[in-house]
Amino acid sequence: MKKLLLLCAVLIAVSVNGEDQKVTDAIKKEKKTPPPQKVVCETPAIKIACTAMSSDCYAKEYKKDQILTLVRVGKVDKKTVEDAKTWIEKSIYPPITVNAKSIKYSKKFADKSVLFAELKKMNKDNMAIVALVKETPAGISISNSVNVADNTGIVYVKPYMTEYAKNNPKLELYKWRVNKETLKASALALGLKKCPFPRCCLSPDYDDARIDEKGRNLCPPCWKKMYDLMKSKGITEPLPPHLKKGK
């Protein structure tokens, strides 16, 4: 009798479990996994489309003439801007085409936050924008400034024309100070960081002598970072033969 009761209990348990499994399966069928949702990730000057269920993001691609714009503000002579433009185009690989624009100087720009805001409004299609300004706010101690969040930069060129630079025109100190600092501001605005290597153009500087001492170019590691950055934006060209492995 006990065996019979035990057998009945087992059969009932199996039956109940079977019904529970049917209900569970039915609930699972009712639950539909939502499709991955497209979201927009905002980063400085770059809109990235990605899926909420994946960590893979795909950066917007740019053309060679959509990377950088230099803005001549006020009385900066055209040659200064043209020299800086030419040097940046020679320094970045793959080669890019730097745009050049001009705007009138406003007394409001003495507050650099106002100028930064104006640059941000102007920068609709390019990754970064850098202004060259002759009129320098009183008391300024650093001749360039970069707003990394908005991919904007300002280079005050007047402080580079020191008495020593005026008295030694053959050294072209003014030209190369502006070129170096414009390349630096542009690289930082595009997303690179300052470099600890003292000969790199992106190394910290605190006076004209330091600017004169450091190199005119990006150091090899920073050059490679810029190359990878351009590649990530769709601007690709094979590395020059002398930079390939084994050569």
C-alpha positions as CSV (number, residue, x, y, z in Angstrom):
1,M,0.0,0.0,0.0
2,K,2.8,2.4,0.9
3,K,4.6,1.6,-2.4
4,L,1.4,2.4,-4.3
5,L,0.9,5.7,-2.5
6,L,4.6,6.7,-3.2
7,L,4.2,5.8,-6.9
8,C,1.1,8.0,-7.1
9,A,2.9,10.9,-5.5
10,V,5.7,10.7,-8.0
11,L,3.3,10.6,-10.9
12,I,1.5,13.7,-9.6
13,A,4.8,15.6,-9.2
14,V,5.9,14.7,-12.7
15,S,2.6,15.9,-14.1
16,V,2.7,19.2,-12.2
17,N,6.3,19.8,-13.3
18,G,5.4,19.1,-16.8
19,E,2.5,21.6,-16.7
20,D,4.8,24.2,-15.1
21,Q,7.3,23.8,-17.9
22,K,4.6,24.3,-20.5
23,V,3.6,27.5,-18.9
24,T,7.2,28.7,-18.7
25,D,7.8,27.9,-22.3
26,A,4.7,29.8,-23.3
27,I,5.8,32.9,-21.3
28,K,9.2,32.8,-23.0
29,K,7.5,32.7,-26.4
30,E,5.5,35.8,-25.5
31,K,8.5,37.7,-24.5
32,K,10.2,39.2,-27.6
33,T,13.7,40.4,-27.3
34,P,13.7,44.1,-28.4
35,P,15.9,44.9,-31.4
36,P,19.1,46.9,-30.7
37,Q,18.2,50.6,-30.5
38,K,20.3,53.1,-32.4
39,V,21.6,55.8,-30.2
40,V,23.8,58.8,-30.9
41,C,26.9,59.2,-28.8
42,E,28.1,62.8,-28.7
43,T,31.8,63.5,-28.6
44,P,33.6,66.7,-29.4
45,A,32.8,67.6,-33.0
46,I,32.2,63.9,-33.8
47,K,28.8,62.2,-33.9
48,I,29.0,58.5,-33.4
49,A,26.2,56.1,-34.3
50,C,26.2,52.9,-32.3
51,T,23.9,50.2,-30.9
52,A,22.8,50.2,-27.3
53,M,23.6,46.5,-27.1
54,S,27.1,46.7,-28.5
55,S,30.2,48.6,-27.5
56,D,31.3,48.9,-31.1
57,C,30.9,52.5,-32.3
58,Y,31.6,53.8,-35.8
59,A,33.0,57.3,-36.1
60,K,31.8,59.6,-38.8
61,E,34.1,59.8,-41.8
62,Y,35.5,63.1,-43.0
63,K,37.0,64.3,-46.3
64,K,40.5,65.7,-46.5
65,D,39.1,69.3,-46.6
66,Q,36.8,68.7,-43.5
67,I,39.5,68.2,-40.9
68,L,40.8,71.7,-40.0
69,T,40.0,75.4,-40.6
70,L,42.3,78.3,-39.7
71,V,40.6,81.6,-39.1
72,R,42.5,84.9,-39.6
73,V,41.0,87.3,-37.0
74,G,41.4,91.0,-37.5
75,K,44.8,92.4,-38.6
76,V,46.8,89.2,-38.8
77,D,48.6,89.4,-42.1
78,K,47.6,86.8,-44.7
79,K,51.2,85.5,-45.2
80,T,51.3,84.5,-41.5
81,V,48.2,82.4,-41.9
82,E,49.3,81.0,-45.3
83,D,52.7,79.9,-43.8
84,A,50.9,78.2,-40.9
85,K,48.5,76.5,-43.3
86,T,51.2,75.2,-45.5
87,W,53.2,73.9,-42.5
88,I,50.3,72.0,-41.1
89,E,49.5,70.4,-44.4
90,K,53.1,69.2,-44.6
91,S,53.1,68.0,-41.0
92,I,50.0,65.8,-41.0
93,Y,49.8,62.5,-42.9
94,P,47.8,61.4,-44.7
95,P,47.8,64.9,-46.3
96,I,44.8,67.1,-45.6
97,T,43.6,70.4,-47.0
98,V,43.5,73.1,-44.4
99,N,40.7,75.7,-45.0
100,A,41.3,79.4,-44.4
101,K,38.7,82.0,-43.4
102,S,38.7,85.6,-42.2
103,I,36.6,87.5,-39.7
104,K,36.7,91.0,-38.3
105,Y,38.1,91.5,-34.9
106,S,35.6,92.5,-32.2
107,K,36.4,94.1,-28.8
108,K,34.3,91.3,-27.3
109,F,37.0,88.9,-28.4
110,A,39.2,90.3,-25.6
111,D,37.2,87.8,-23.6
112,K,38.5,84.6,-25.1
113,S,35.4,82.7,-24.1
114,V,33.5,84.9,-26.5
115,L,35.9,84.1,-29.3
116,F,35.7,80.4,-28.5
117,A,31.9,80.6,-28.7
118,E,32.2,82.3,-32.1
119,L,34.6,79.6,-33.4
120,K,32.2,76.9,-32.2
121,K,29.4,78.5,-34.2
122,M,31.6,78.7,-37.3
123,N,32.7,75.1,-37.0
124,K,29.8,73.3,-38.6
125,D,31.5,70.8,-40.9
126,N,35.1,70.5,-39.8
127,M,36.6,68.4,-37.0
128,A,38.5,71.4,-35.6
129,I,38.9,75.1,-36.0
130,V,41.8,77.4,-34.8
131,A,41.9,81.2,-34.8
132,L,45.1,83.3,-35.3
133,V,44.6,86.6,-33.5
134,K,46.9,89.7,-33.4
135,E,45.1,91.7,-30.8
136,T,46.2,90.1,-27.5
137,P,44.2,90.5,-24.3
138,A,46.1,92.4,-21.6
139,G,47.9,90.4,-19.1
140,I,47.9,87.2,-21.1
141,S,50.7,84.8,-20.1
142,I,50.2,82.0,-22.6
143,S,50.0,82.7,-26.3
144,N,47.7,79.9,-27.2
145,S,44.6,78.3,-25.7
146,V,42.6,75.2,-26.7
147,N,39.1,74.2,-25.8
148,V,39.3,70.5,-26.2
149,A,35.6,69.9,-25.6
150,D,34.6,72.0,-28.6
151,N,37.7,71.3,-30.8
152,T,38.6,74.9,-31.0
153,G,41.9,76.8,-30.5
154,I,43.3,80.3,-30.3
155,V,46.8,81.4,-31.1
156,Y,47.8,85.0,-30.2
157,V,50.6,85.8,-32.7
158,K,51.7,89.2,-31.5
159,P,53.8,88.0,-28.5
160,Y,56.0,86.0,-30.9
161,M,57.3,89.2,-32.6
162,T,59.8,90.0,-29.9
163,E,62.6,92.6,-30.2
164,Y,65.0,89.8,-30.8
165,A,62.9,88.4,-33.6
166,K,62.6,91.8,-35.2
167,N,66.4,92.4,-35.0
168,N,67.2,88.9,-36.4
169,P,64.9,88.5,-39.4
170,K,67.1,85.9,-41.1
171,L,66.3,83.5,-38.2
172,E,62.6,83.7,-39.1
173,L,61.8,83.3,-35.4
174,Y,58.3,84.9,-35.7
175,K,57.3,82.6,-38.6
176,W,58.4,79.4,-36.9
177,R,57.0,80.3,-33.5
178,V,53.6,80.9,-35.1
179,N,53.9,77.7,-37.2
180,K,54.9,75.6,-34.3
181,E,52.2,76.9,-32.0
182,T,49.5,76.7,-34.7
183,L,50.4,73.1,-35.4
184,K,50.3,72.4,-31.7
185,A,46.9,74.1,-31.1
186,S,45.5,72.3,-34.2
187,A,46.7,68.9,-33.1
188,L,45.4,69.4,-29.6
189,A,42.0,70.6,-30.9
190,L,41.8,67.5,-33.1
191,G,42.3,65.3,-30.1
192,L,46.0,64.6,-29.5
193,K,47.6,65.4,-26.1
194,K,50.6,67.3,-25.0
195,C,53.8,65.3,-25.4
196,P,56.6,65.0,-22.7
197,F,59.3,64.6,-25.3
198,P,61.1,68.1,-25.3
199,R,61.8,68.1,-29.0
200,C,58.2,67.4,-30.0
201,C,56.1,70.3,-31.3
202,L,53.4,69.2,-28.8
203,S,55.7,69.5,-25.8
204,P,54.9,72.1,-23.1
205,D,56.3,75.6,-23.6
206,Y,56.5,78.5,-21.2
207,D,58.4,81.2,-23.1
208,D,59.8,82.1,-26.5
209,A,63.1,80.5,-25.8
210,R,61.4,77.2,-25.1
211,I,59.4,77.5,-28.3
212,D,62.6,78.2,-30.3
213,E,64.3,75.1,-28.7
214,K,61.7,72.5,-29.5
215,G,61.2,70.9,-32.9
216,R,59.0,72.1,-35.7
217,N,57.4,68.6,-36.2
218,L,55.4,66.0,-34.3
219,C,57.7,63.4,-32.8
220,P,57.4,59.9,-34.3
221,P,54.9,58.6,-31.6
222,C,52.7,61.7,-32.0
223,W,53.0,61.5,-35.8
224,K,51.7,57.9,-35.6
225,K,48.9,59.0,-33.3
226,M,47.8,61.6,-35.9
227,Y,48.1,59.0,-38.7
228,D,45.8,56.7,-36.7
229,L,43.4,59.5,-36.0
230,M,43.1,60.4,-39.6
231,K,42.7,56.8,-40.5
232,S,39.8,56.4,-38.0
233,K,38.1,59.3,-39.8
234,G,38.3,57.7,-43.2
235,I,41.4,59.4,-44.5
236,T,43.7,56.6,-45.4
237,E,46.9,56.2,-47.3
238,P,49.6,53.6,-47.0
239,L,52.5,54.5,-44.8
240,P,55.5,55.9,-46.7
241,P,58.0,53.1,-47.6
242,H,60.7,54.2,-45.2
243,L,58.2,54.0,-42.3
244,K,57.0,50.4,-43.0
245,K,58.3,47.6,-40.8
246,G,61.7,46.2,-41.8
247,K,62.7,49.4,-43.6
